[in-house]
Amino acid sequence: SDTIKLMTNSDDLILDFHAGSGTTGHAVLEINKSDRGQRQFILVEQLNEHIEICNERNQKVLTQNNIDDKFIYFELKKYNQILLNLKKQS
């Protein structure tokens, strides 16, 4: 969290290509709470077990800290399949 605090402005968008357990999201939420920032984050993860842990962790942080905010979980796999199917039909 110190790195995010030192290296970002209060309205930055932080991208983490290896989300793992969601530490980056957790840190961003905590820092925003402490300095009233509006940082947003995008977490990217491929392993299903990590995705579940990451989602649960960040939802727990929101709930425990009474943060009135949301995060969106978006899975690209099904959208990639739609595009492949459309390409096959062409």
Protein Blocks (a to p, Z undefined) as FASTA:
>chain_A
ZZmmmmpcfkbccddfblmnommmmmmmmmmmmnopabdcddddfblklmmmmmmmmmmm
mmmnopacddddddfklmmmmmmmmmmmZZ
